Amino acid sequence: MIVVDTDIIAYLFIEGEHTEFAEKVLQKDGEWAAPLLWRSEFCNVLSFYIRQKHLILDRAAKLMNEALYLMADNEYDVSSLDVLRLAELSGCSTYDCEFVSLAKDLGTYLITSDKKILKAFPDHTISLDIFV
């Protein structure tokens, strides 16, 4: 099991330059976990693509359902206190720290392409390109 951030989930479901990397991550470890926050963040990504006319609502809804299916049974609540501590120590957003907190709780790594998170939490993160 690995923790993936919303970008990795978006890369998998929204065709683009990073989709191939996300597919390789899934092949390497098909059990993805994320804090419940991923749902709101992914909806926000989908709404951006709708506003930019790159997706229509029906397609976005289908992608959301596919992502929900993938993440079923691997969505978690995280400790707000732990998230705040991580944010204080790192200067990263609490949103990002939710993913780090979950990786710590599960004893696994967060797979991300976010350079700030990678730098702040080298013991709990692996970059997308290194993981694949």
C-alpha beads as a LAMMPS data file, in Angstrom:
LAMMPS data file: protein, C-alpha beads

132 atoms
131 bonds

1 atom types
1 bond types

-500.0 500.0 xlo xhi
-500.0 500.0 ylo yhi
-500.0 500.0 zlo zhi

Masses

1 110.0

Atoms # bond

1 1 1 0.000 0.000 0.000
2 1 1 1.146 3.514 -0.838
3 1 1 -0.356 6.928 -0.230
4 1 1 -0.875 9.017 -3.349
5 1 1 -1.698 12.679 -3.486
6 1 1 -4.502 14.114 -5.560
7 1 1 -2.154 15.018 -8.394
8 1 1 -1.266 11.355 -8.901
9 1 1 -4.947 10.407 -8.906
10 1 1 -5.662 13.174 -11.416
11 1 1 -2.741 12.096 -13.606
12 1 1 -4.254 8.621 -13.795
13 1 1 -7.779 9.660 -14.717
14 1 1 -7.213 12.811 -16.788
15 1 1 -5.147 12.034 -19.862
16 1 1 -1.990 14.124 -20.015
17 1 1 1.788 14.101 -19.960
18 1 1 1.960 12.367 -16.545
19 1 1 -0.682 9.701 -17.179
20 1 1 1.888 7.091 -18.187
21 1 1 3.785 7.625 -14.914
22 1 1 0.585 7.263 -12.878
23 1 1 -0.265 4.056 -14.723
24 1 1 3.193 2.694 -13.878
25 1 1 2.666 3.587 -10.220
26 1 1 -0.609 1.670 -10.272
27 1 1 1.078 -1.324 -11.900
28 1 1 3.860 -1.288 -9.325
29 1 1 1.494 -0.945 -6.350
30 1 1 -2.227 -1.151 -6.998
31 1 1 -3.317 -0.437 -3.441
32 1 1 -3.590 3.335 -3.226
33 1 1 -4.576 5.183 -0.053
34 1 1 -5.426 8.827 0.597
35 1 1 -7.043 11.001 3.239
36 1 1 -10.700 11.788 2.592
37 1 1 -9.581 15.241 1.472
38 1 1 -8.621 13.763 -1.901
39 1 1 -12.300 13.723 -2.899
40 1 1 -12.739 17.488 -2.595
41 1 1 -9.404 18.177 -4.232
42 1 1 -10.169 15.871 -7.155
43 1 1 -13.607 17.457 -7.595
44 1 1 -11.852 20.810 -7.726
45 1 1 -9.486 19.541 -10.432
46 1 1 -12.416 18.196 -12.428
47 1 1 -14.319 21.471 -12.083
48 1 1 -11.261 23.344 -13.379
49 1 1 -11.232 21.138 -16.480
50 1 1 -14.974 21.711 -16.924
51 1 1 -14.520 25.491 -16.689
52 1 1 -11.678 25.314 -19.217
53 1 1 -13.947 23.323 -21.567
54 1 1 -11.587 20.316 -21.509
55 1 1 -14.254 18.096 -19.908
56 1 1 -18.015 18.003 -19.946
57 1 1 -19.947 17.365 -16.747
58 1 1 -20.971 13.808 -17.676
59 1 1 -17.368 12.801 -18.396
60 1 1 -16.155 14.449 -15.174
61 1 1 -18.800 12.561 -13.195
62 1 1 -17.669 9.295 -14.808
63 1 1 -14.039 10.025 -13.907
64 1 1 -15.048 10.821 -10.336
65 1 1 -16.900 7.522 -10.056
66 1 1 -13.925 5.615 -11.458
67 1 1 -11.618 7.305 -8.961
68 1 1 -14.017 6.565 -6.098
69 1 1 -14.020 2.911 -7.126
70 1 1 -10.217 2.795 -7.179
71 1 1 -9.922 4.419 -3.763
72 1 1 -12.769 2.483 -2.109
73 1 1 -11.820 1.094 1.307
74 1 1 -8.542 3.042 1.287
75 1 1 -9.759 6.485 2.344
76 1 1 -8.830 7.630 5.830
77 1 1 -9.420 10.285 8.441
78 1 1 -6.226 11.788 9.781
79 1 1 -5.412 13.476 13.068
80 1 1 -5.872 17.231 12.806
81 1 1 -3.306 17.749 15.543
82 1 1 -0.722 15.704 13.650
83 1 1 -1.506 17.607 10.465
84 1 1 -1.059 20.947 12.254
85 1 1 2.245 19.792 13.761
86 1 1 3.541 18.719 10.369
87 1 1 2.463 22.013 8.821
88 1 1 4.156 23.976 11.586
89 1 1 7.407 22.041 11.197
90 1 1 7.494 22.156 7.416
91 1 1 5.744 25.304 6.260
92 1 1 3.678 23.109 3.912
93 1 1 -0.084 23.490 3.659
94 1 1 -2.296 21.469 5.941
95 1 1 -3.833 19.972 2.810
96 1 1 -0.457 18.535 1.806
97 1 1 0.305 17.487 5.371
98 1 1 -2.831 15.332 5.476
99 1 1 -1.227 13.050 2.896
100 1 1 2.082 12.965 4.780
101 1 1 0.302 12.259 8.059
102 1 1 -1.513 9.323 6.486
103 1 1 1.698 7.891 5.053
104 1 1 3.256 8.083 8.511
105 1 1 0.206 6.467 10.132
106 1 1 0.186 3.608 7.625
107 1 1 3.948 3.111 7.748
108 1 1 4.316 3.670 4.035
109 1 1 5.320 6.426 1.620
110 1 1 3.513 9.281 -0.051
111 1 1 4.090 9.251 -3.796
112 1 1 4.087 12.824 -5.073
113 1 1 5.603 15.158 -7.625
114 1 1 5.378 18.137 -5.246
115 1 1 8.951 19.334 -4.716
116 1 1 8.160 21.225 -1.511
117 1 1 6.664 18.140 0.145
118 1 1 9.521 15.947 -1.089
119 1 1 12.057 18.337 0.408
120 1 1 10.198 18.800 3.707
121 1 1 9.487 15.107 4.303
122 1 1 12.227 13.008 2.703
123 1 1 11.666 10.113 5.124
124 1 1 7.995 9.759 4.216
125 1 1 7.853 10.635 0.517
126 1 1 9.070 9.305 -2.812
127 1 1 8.949 11.291 -6.012
128 1 1 6.775 10.007 -8.813
129 1 1 9.634 9.557 -11.259
130 1 1 11.854 7.726 -8.759
131 1 1 9.039 5.403 -7.675
132 1 1 8.431 4.234 -11.229

Bonds

1 1 1 2
2 1 2 3
3 1 3 4
4 1 4 5
5 1 5 6
6 1 6 7
7 1 7 8
8 1 8 9
9 1 9 10
10 1 10 11
11 1 11 12
12 1 12 13
13 1 13 14
14 1 14 15
15 1 15 16
16 1 16 17
17 1 17 18
18 1 18 19
19 1 19 20
20 1 20 21
21 1 21 22
22 1 22 23
23 1 23 24
24 1 24 25
25 1 25 26
26 1 26 27
27 1 27 28
28 1 28 29
29 1 29 30
30 1 30 31
31 1 31 32
32 1 32 33
33 1 33 34
34 1 34 35
35 1 35 36
36 1 36 37
37 1 37 38
38 1 38 39
39 1 39 40
40 1 40 41
41 1 41 42
42 1 42 43
43 1 43 44
44 1 44 45
45 1 45 46
46 1 46 47
47 1 47 48
48 1 48 49
49 1 49 50
50 1 50 51
51 1 51 52
52 1 52 53
53 1 53 54
54 1 54 55
55 1 55 56
56 1 56 57
57 1 57 58
58 1 58 59
59 1 59 60
60 1 60 61
61 1 61 62
62 1 62 63
63 1 63 64
64 1 64 65
65 1 65 66
66 1 66 67
67 1 67 68
68 1 68 69
69 1 69 70
70 1 70 71
71 1 71 72
72 1 72 73
73 1 73 74
74 1 74 75
75 1 75 76
76 1 76 77
77 1 77 78
78 1 78 79
79 1 79 80
80 1 80 81
81 1 81 82
82 1 82 83
83 1 83 84
84 1 84 85
85 1 85 86
86 1 86 87
87 1 87 88
88 1 88 89
89 1 89 90
90 1 90 91
91 1 91 92
92 1 92 93
93 1 93 94
94 1 94 95
95 1 95 96
96 1 96 97
97 1 97 98
98 1 98 99
99 1 99 100
100 1 100 101
101 1 101 102
102 1 102 103
103 1 103 104
104 1 104 105
105 1 105 106
106 1 106 107
107 1 107 108
108 1 108 109
109 1 109 110
110 1 110 111
111 1 111 112
112 1 112 113
113 1 113 114
114 1 114 115
115 1 115 116
116 1 116 117
117 1 117 118
118 1 118 119
119 1 119 120
120 1 120 121
121 1 121 122
122 1 122 123
123 1 123 124
124 1 124 125
125 1 125 126
126 1 126 127
127 1 127 128
128 1 128 129
129 1 129 130
130 1 130 131
131 1 131 132
